[in-house]
Amino acid sequence: MKAHDGMYIGGRWRPASAPETIAVVDPADEQVIAHVPAGTAEDVDAAVRAARAAFPGWASTPPAERARHIAALRDELGRRAEEIAWTVTAELGAPPALALAVHASLPVAVAGSYAELAGSYAFEEKIGTSTVLMEPVGVVGAITPWNYPLHQIVAKVAPALAAGCTVVLKPAEDTPLTAQLFAEAAHEAGIPAGVFNLVTGLGPVAGQALAEHEDVDLVSFTGSTAVGRKIGATAGGAIKRVALELGGKSANVILPSADLAKAVNVGIANVMSNSGQTCSAWTRMLVHKDRYEEAVELAAAAVAKYVPGERVGPLVNAKQQERVRGYIEKGIEEGARLVAGGPEAPLGVGYYVSPTVFADVTPGMTIAQEEIFGPVVSILKYEDEDDALAIANGTVYGLAGAVWAGDDSEAVAFARRMDTGQVDINGGRFNPLAPFGGYKQSGVGRELGPHGLAEYLQTKSLQF
């Protein structure tokens, strides 16, 4: 695998400040495929200084010109789609079809949406005798996860650039090669020097240095709630803006009037996608007591189609594999009925976990409360709609969910009562313009579309 041995700072690749490196491992065969620099606080400081120096010029660049730069970035990402997909498969383990259809393609659509928004957004408006200006926050520290490596980068960098901010990106250490490809694309697209900068490294070193840097105006983080809590505390002490997209334990609520077979099959597919490594995955399937056993049988049949090494890839690393297998063991220990899968590794090589379905799960069980982040579905029984709502809302998370019913109006009525940031109605498709983010411990702020752009803006009013 091609890898840069330096950091992208100030429009060029420059040597890292220290010789230490991070090994990038292919999770399908456990082989080291590349090494990237382990960035230090010194590297972060250099990147932030470059971003600060570039900020005045980029902030004063007309929105239409910023839009042209983002459109060029979109086109460059599209041109590199196959290379991106191949890289995501190598460092994340995503099956090639998924890597091309989602990991490489969705970021192109998101970048395109911000190219359009940058040219059409109302950065200025009249309210009575005042002129209200929407101005860029400043330097953004973007810390991204490994599960959707390019999408998460674009979902932060594109709106920040559209707003007129400059960016320092610290990607996840498991998937840095995709981030380096993005830096190459930004360079080829003509993004001005210092407007976008990349530092690879470990979270407790480079990530912490970026979050704590006094010249970073906003930290945008996607990852675990535990780390998000630390970043929020750090930012609070510095009176610094944060945007946090954190964990989830989303409910897939199947009302009695729903097409049960469709709801179960789509629900299983939702969790199995990306090997269950999706924060918004519908990992809790809620079914009325009268149709419960039928749903369990449908789920067992559906999950059998997801064969490890074929339709389901490995988890990202050995630690994640052991974590998910530990949750499966916990589910068995607490009395849940194992319908499919189990804790045993399905293949001799690679960080695979068997697609797993549990029945007889009760709301208080660990597997019904904590984010597992693997191909594991818990099926819970409810008595009536009020009971279903109590179960759906009965976790510390509130990121996403789904509702199925005989007609949309019935599903919408239930969805309006759910404490969550996004709900799919009867299999509604993902909308890259809709705001994405959570309630409760699932985060602060929104990504995507105009709401995502607004996160990188601050407001000034001029009175006449």
N, C-alpha and C positions, 0 to 999 in steps of 0.2 A: 504494500500500500504506500502511496505517496504521502509524505508528511513533511511539513516545514519544521525546521529546527530552531525557529525564532518566533518572535511575537510580531503581529501586524500593528504598528504604532506610527502615527503621523504619516500615513500613506505609503509605508514601506515595511518590508520584513527586516527586523533588526535582531541582533543576537540577544538571547536571554541573559539575565544578570547572574545566573547560577547554572552549574553544569547538570544538576539533577533533572531527571526525566520521568515521565509517566508512561508505563507500558499500556498499549491499547490491545485488548484481547478480543478475538473473534469468539463470541459465546457459543457458537455452534460446534466448534472443535477445540476450544480452549487454547488456541495457539496465539502467541504474540504476533501481531501483524504490523505494528509500528511503534515508535516512541515519539512523544511530544514534550516540549519543555515544561517543567514544573515551575510555574511563575511564582515570583516573590512579591513582597510589598514594594520593593524597588521597581519591579516591572509595572505593577499597578499604578504607582505614582507617576511613572513616565507616561503611561497611557492617559491618565487623568489630566496631566499637564498638557498633553497634545490635544485632548478634547476641549479643555478650557480655552486654549489658544485659538482653536478653530470656531468656537461658539459664536463670537460676535459676527463674523462673516456669514456663517450659515444661518443664524437667526434673522439676519437682515436680507437674506436671499429671498426674492419674491416667491410666494407659494407656487406659482405656476412653474417656476424653474426648479423648485424642489420636486414638484410632481414629475418633471421630465427626468430627473435623476432617478427617482424611484421606479419609473416606468422602464428605464434602461436596466436597472437592477432586476426587475421582474423578467425582462427579456433574457438577460444573462442567465438567470436561474433556470428559465425554461430551456435554454440551449444546453444546459448542463444536466438535464433531468436524468438521463441514463447513468451518468457518472455519480450523481447524487444518490440515486437509488442503489447502485452497486455498493457505494460507501456505507450507506445506512444498513444494508444487509450484512456487510462485513463487520461493522463495529457494534450494531445493536442486535442483529440476528433476525430482523424482520424478513419474512418470506419475500422473494423478489417481486411477486405481483403486488403485494401490499406496499412494498417500498416504493414502487413506481406510481401506483394509483393514489396513494395517500401521502407518504412521506416526501416525495418529490413534487407532486402536483399541487397539493393544498397550499404550500407556501407561495407558489406562483400566483394562485388566485388571491391570496391575502395581500401580497405585494401589489398586485394590480388594483385591488380595492383602495389601497392607500395612495396610489398614484392618482386615482380619480378624486379621492377625498381631499388631497392636498390642493388640488386645483379648484375645488368647489366649496370647501368648508367656509363658514362665516366667521372669519377671524376678527371681524369688527361688526358691531351693531349699534343702533341708536335705541336708547331707552329713555324716553322723556327728553330732558335737557342734557343727558349724558351720552357720551360715546364710550362704549364698552369694548375693550381690546382683549383678545385672547392671545397671550404671549407664551413663548416656550419656557419651560421650567428651568432649563439649563443643561448641565451635564448629567446624563443618565448612566447609572451602573446597572447593567442587565445581567442577571445570573439565571442561567437556563438549565433545565433538566435533560436527562438522557432519553426519556421515553418517546418524545417526538422532537428529535434534536433540531431539525431545520425549521419546522413549523413554529416552535417556541421562540427561536431566534427571530424569525420574520415578524411574529406577532408582537414583539417588543421593539425591534429596531425600526421596522417600517413606519409605525405611527410616531415614534420619537423623531425620526427624520422628517416626516410630514409636518410635525409641529414646529420644527426648527431647532430641535435639541441635537446635541452631539452625544455619542454613545461610547462607552467602554463595555465590551462583552466578556464575561467569564463563563464559558460553557462547562457542562458537566465533564468530569474527567474521563468518563467511560466512552463518550462520543465526541472527542475533539476534532476528529478528521472532517466531519460534516461542517463544523464551525470554520475550519480552515478553508474549505471549499467556498463557504459563504464570503469570507474575506477576499478570496480571489475574485469572486463574482462582483463584489462591491468595488474592488479596484478596477476591474475591466469596465464596469459601468460608469466609471468616472466620478464616483463619490469623492468630493474634495478631501485632501489630506487632513487627517485629524478628526474628521466628522464621524468616522467609524474606526474603532480600534479593538483589537482582540488580544486578550491575555489568557493563555491556557494555564491550568494549575488546579491544585486541590482546594476544596471548599474552605477548610479551616485556615488556609494560608491566603491564597489569592482572593477567594470569595469574601473572607472576613475583612481583608485589607480594603477591598472595594466598597463594601458596605459601610465601613468606618471612615473612609476618606473624607476629610473635611471639605473638599472641593467637589464632591458629588452631591447634586441637588435632589435627586430622586433615585431610589433603589427599586427596581422592578425584579421580583423574585418569583419563580415557580418551582415548587418542590414540596417537601414535607412540612406539615404543620409545626413540628418541633423546631425545625430550622427557621421557618417563617416567624415563629414567636421570638426567637433570638434577634432576627433582623429587625423586627418591629420594635423591640426594646431598644436596640442600638439607635435606630432612627428617631425614636421618641426622645431619647436623651439629647440628640443633636437638633431636634425640631426639624427633621428632614422628612420629605414626602416619601411614601412607600406605596407600592402596588404589589399585593401578595395573592398569588393563585396557588392554593394549597390542596389539602387532601379531600377525599370524597368517599361516601358510602351510599351511593345513589340507589333509590328504590324504583323498581319496575312494577308498578301497580296494575294488576290485571283485574278489572271489574267484571262482575258476573255476566254482563251482556257482551263482552268482548269476543272476538274470534280467538279462541284460546290457542289453537295450533299456531296461528301466525304470531301471536304475542310471545309465546314460549320460544319459538324458533328464532325470531328476531332478537329476543332477549339473550338467548345463548350466544348468538353470533356477535352481539354487542360486547359481551364480556370476553369472548375468545379472541377478538380482534386485537392485534398487537400483543398477543400472549397475556392478555389481561392487564397489561401495563398502561392503563389509561385512567386518569384521575376521575373522569366522569362516567366510568363504566357502571352499568346497572347491576351491581353485584348482589343486590337483594331482590328476589322475585317474590312478590306478594300475591297470593292466590286465595280466592274465597274457599271456605271449608268444603263446600259441596262439589267443587271441581278440583280439589287439591291433588288427589291421587292420579287423576287423569293428567294433570300438569306435570307431576313428577315423572310419569311414564314418557310423556312427550319430551321432557328435558333430557332424560337418559338416552333416548333415541337420537335426539339432536346432537348432543355432545359427542356421541360416538363417531360422528363424521369428522371431528377435528383431531387429526392424527399428528402427534408430535413429529417434527422434522418435515412435515408436508404442509398442512394448513396452519399449524401452530408452530411458531419458532421458539427458540430458547428464551429464558429470562436473561437479563443483561449481564449478570455476573454470578459468581458462586455464592456470594453473600445473600443476594436476592433470592436465589434458588433455595437456600437453606431457610431463609425467612418464610417463604411461602409454604414450604414443606412443613415447617413448624406450626403454621396456622392450621394446616390440614390435620395434623396430629392433634392439635388442640380441639378442633371440632369433634373429632372422634372421641377424645377424652371427656368432653363435656356432654356427650350423649346424642349428638346429631347422627342421623342415618346416612351412611355413605352410599350414594346411588351410583356414582361413576367416579373413576379415577382413584386417587389415593396418594399417600406420601411417597411411595416408592418412585425412584427416578426411572422414567420409561425407556431411556436410552443409555448406553454405556458411556458415551462421550457427549459433552455439551451440557449446558445449564438448563436442561428441560425439566418441566413439571407436567405431570399428567393432568389434562383438563378434568376438573373435578366438580361434581354436583352433590350438595348435601340437601337432604330433606329433614323434616321434623326439627327444624331450626327454630329456636325461640328468641324473642327480641333481646334478651339479656345475654345471650351467648357471645363469646369473644368474636367469633366469625361473623356475627351480625352487627357488631359495633365498631370494630377496628378495620382500617383500610389494609387489605391483604396485598393488593397490587400484583395479582397473578390470575391465572385462568380458573378461578374458583367462584361458583355460584351457590348462594344459600337460598333455599325456598322456604318461605314463611307462610303460615296459615292465618287468615283473619276471619272474624265473625261477621262483621258488617262494615260499611264505609267508614264509620267513625273509628272503629278499631284499626282499619287499614291506614287511616290518616295518622293515628297515634303511633303506629309502628313506623310509617314512612318518615315522620318527623322526629322519631325518637332516638336520634344520634346527635353527636356534637357537630356533624357535618351538614352541609346544605349546598352542594355544588350543582347537581343535575338530577335527572330522573325521567321517568316515562309513565304515561297513563294510557291504558287501552280500554275502550268501551264500544258499545254498539254504534254510537254516533259521536261526532266531535264535541258537541255541546255538553254532553254528559262528562266526557273526559276533561274538558276545559273547566267545568264547574269544580271538579275534584282538584285539578292542578292549581287552581287559584288559592286553594287552602294549604298547599305544600310550602314548607319553609326551605326553598331551594332556588338557586339562581337561574336555572334553565330546565324546561320540561318539554320532552318530545310527546306530541299528541298523536296517538295511533300510528306510530312509526314515522313521524315527521322527519324530514331530512335535515342534516346539519347545514346551518346557514352561516357562512363566514363573515356576514355583515352584522349579525345579531350579537349583542353584548354577551360575553362569556365570563363568568365569575361566580362567586358563591356567597351564601349566607353563613352566619355563625363562624365556626373555625375553618371553613373552606376558603376564607380569604377576605381581602379588602381591595375594592376597585374592580374594574372590568377591562377585558381585552376584546379586540376585534371591532370593526366598524367605527362609526363616529364616537361611540362611548369609549372605545379604546383610545382614540386620538385625544379625547378630552383629558385623559389621565396625565398627559404630558404638557398640559397647558395650565397657565395661571391667569388670573383675571385682574385687569386694571380698568378703572373707570375715570373718564375725564369729564368734569362738570363745566358747563358753559353758562 
